[in-house]
Amino acid sequence: MKVLITGGCGFVGTNLALFLKSKNFNVNCLDNLSRKGSRYNLNLLRNKKIRNYKFDIHNFKRIRKLPKYDLIIDCCAEAAVEVSKKDIDSVINTNFLGTLNILKKAKKDRSKIIFLSTSRVYPIKDMNNIVKKKIISSKIKIKKTFGENDNLQGPKTIYGLTKLSSEMLIEEFAYAFNLKFLINRCGVISGPLQFGKQDQGFVSLWIWAHLKKKKMKYIGYGGLGNQVRDVLHIDDLCELINLQIRKFNKINNKIFTVGGSKKSYASLKQLTHICERITNNKIKFTKVPKTSIYDIPYFITNNYHVTKTYGWKPRRNILKVVSDTFLWLKNNQSIINKYF
Ligand SMILES: NC(=O)c1ccc[n+]([C@@H]2O[C@H](COP(=O)([O-])OP(=O)(O)OC[C@H]3O[C@@H](n4cnc5c(N)ncnc54)[C@H](O)[C@@H]3O)[C@@H](O)[C@H]2O)c1
């Protein structure tokens, strides 16, 4: 089977490309290498003879001319929520018009589509309502989980808007042109090959900061580090997508929420403790009490449907995420240094 992975030199894209190649898929990638770290990932792909088409996903003329693929996995995005507030045009072009270009290509070639969506499609107010506090001073109770049927109405960040719009565009194309798709709405994903930033990929950033003894900040909700997220190990996601591809003819045109769930989550402070244990280093944190309008205090995924459909659940927890990412960072730090 021929597979094209857009954003294929990013964190998710590269892991997926290497994983699918190891399962004997014929994989190519499309990535303009705009993300820091994507050049490092490109070398790993080249070592496995995976080709990357280096151009912009906005460029439909070039996309049209690509060979025909049986499946396109869309992992291309400007995924940082704060960037999406400042650079609206480029975020809409990459995240929404990029998906449109991929859909036009899929329509022409009758390719199947798997789209990597996000938990940020849910409105910020619904997450804030769970905690109802401007300062989170103690541990949040882990009760509510977010699933496919939760409310989608309300501001969610421009990033979240572009991803939800892409989901809807995919459904329209499937309806009008009889395309087959799957959408995975993922919570935080982490693991090796992630070059983290504060507002995207914070888990690998945390581990890197501990390894290199850099100062960090707890930002928002009082600056105490009590915000909670679930974290999915990238290998669990790769295994799920492999299953989805194999069952695509029977199970398609569905949206799934996919995440670490109650099996794998942590507050920022808990993540710090895990990093301290694994790296044996302790670093200084400054408190920044003010909360960005885009920050959320809590997100835990409900995997009920994806588990019922595929028998899949995350096998790895947050400790495994941190220890695997730590090993990758530690063993490659001299090369990785310039990308963080
Ligand atoms: N990492 C997470 O925690 C997470 C969570 C939920 C959903 N997602 C989704 O998964 C997908 C992959 O995320 P990621 O963490 O791998 O992000 P990433 O930034 O590591 O990868 C995205 C890749 O897309 C490329 N790219 C960006 N703009 C481009 C353009 N205009 N043309 C061509 N290439 C371009 C970048 O160079 C980068 O290599 C995204 O769609 C994201 O929304 C990620």
The ligand as a MOL file (V3000), in Angstrom:
LIG
                    3D

  0  0  0     0  0            999 V3000
M  V30 BEGIN CTAB
M  V30 COUNTS 44 48 0 0 0
M  V30 BEGIN ATOM
M  V30 1 N 1.7220 16.6670 19.2140 0
M  V30 2 C 0.5690 16.7110 19.8180 0
M  V30 3 O 0.4870 16.7160 21.0500 0
M  V30 4 C -0.7160 16.7300 19.0170 0
M  V30 5 C -1.9220 16.5980 19.6840 0
M  V30 6 C -3.1140 16.5860 18.9710 0
M  V30 7 C -3.0800 16.6900 17.5990 0
M  V30 8 N -1.8880 16.8410 16.9470 0 CHG=1
M  V30 9 C -1.9200 16.9610 15.4770 0
M  V30 10 O -1.0280 16.0160 14.9400 0
M  V30 11 C -0.4240 16.5460 13.7680 0
M  V30 12 C 1.0740 16.4480 13.9090 0
M  V30 13 O 1.5140 17.2240 15.0140 0
M  V30 14 P 3.0350 17.2370 15.4500 0
M  V30 15 O 3.0850 17.3050 16.9140 0
M  V30 16 O 3.7530 16.1760 14.7420 0 CHG=-1
M  V30 17 O 3.4880 18.6590 14.8960 0
M  V30 18 P 4.9000 19.0500 14.2730 0
M  V30 19 O 4.9520 20.5440 14.2700 0
M  V30 20 O 5.9970 18.3030 14.9130 0
M  V30 21 O 4.7740 18.5290 12.7510 0
M  V30 22 C 4.1150 19.2410 11.7390 0
M  V30 23 C 4.9940 19.2110 10.4900 0
M  V30 24 O 4.3200 19.9410 9.4650 0
M  V30 25 C 5.2870 20.7060 8.7440 0
M  V30 26 N 4.6120 21.8700 8.1750 0
M  V30 27 C 4.0950 22.9290 8.8530 0
M  V30 28 N 3.5640 23.8130 7.9860 0
M  V30 29 C 3.7250 23.2770 6.7600 0
M  V30 30 C 3.3560 23.7010 5.4400 0
M  V30 31 N 2.7340 24.8850 5.2330 0
M  V30 32 N 3.6610 22.9120 4.3860 0
M  V30 33 C 4.3210 21.7230 4.5850 0
M  V30 34 N 4.7060 21.2840 5.7790 0
M  V30 35 C 4.4030 22.0390 6.8650 0
M  V30 36 C 6.3470 21.0990 9.7780 0
M  V30 37 O 7.6090 21.3500 9.1820 0
M  V30 38 C 6.3660 19.8840 10.6960 0
M  V30 39 O 7.4200 19.0070 10.3550 0
M  V30 40 C -0.9350 17.9770 13.6210 0
M  V30 41 O -1.9730 17.9640 12.6940 0
M  V30 42 C -1.4650 18.3150 14.9850 0
M  V30 43 O -2.5290 19.2270 14.8960 0
M  V30 44 C -0.7080 16.8440 17.6190 0
M  V30 END ATOM
M  V30 BEGIN BOND
M  V30 1 1 1 2
M  V30 2 2 2 3
M  V30 3 1 2 4
M  V30 4 1 4 5
M  V30 5 2 4 44
M  V30 6 2 5 6
M  V30 7 1 6 7
M  V30 8 2 7 8
M  V30 9 1 8 9
M  V30 10 1 8 44
M  V30 11 1 9 10
M  V30 12 1 9 42
M  V30 13 1 10 11
M  V30 14 1 11 12
M  V30 15 1 11 40
M  V30 16 1 12 13
M  V30 17 1 13 14
M  V30 18 2 14 15
M  V30 19 1 14 16
M  V30 20 1 14 17
M  V30 21 1 17 18
M  V30 22 2 18 19
M  V30 23 1 18 20
M  V30 24 1 18 21
M  V30 25 1 21 22
M  V30 26 1 22 23
M  V30 27 1 23 24
M  V30 28 1 23 38
M  V30 29 1 24 25
M  V30 30 1 25 26
M  V30 31 1 25 36
M  V30 32 1 26 27
M  V30 33 1 26 35
M  V30 34 2 27 28
M  V30 35 1 28 29
M  V30 36 1 29 30
M  V30 37 2 29 35
M  V30 38 1 30 31
M  V30 39 2 30 32
M  V30 40 1 32 33
M  V30 41 2 33 34
M  V30 42 1 34 35
M  V30 43 1 36 37
M  V30 44 1 36 38
M  V30 45 1 38 39
M  V30 46 1 40 41
M  V30 47 1 40 42
M  V30 48 1 42 43
M  V30 END BOND
M  V30 END CTAB
M  END
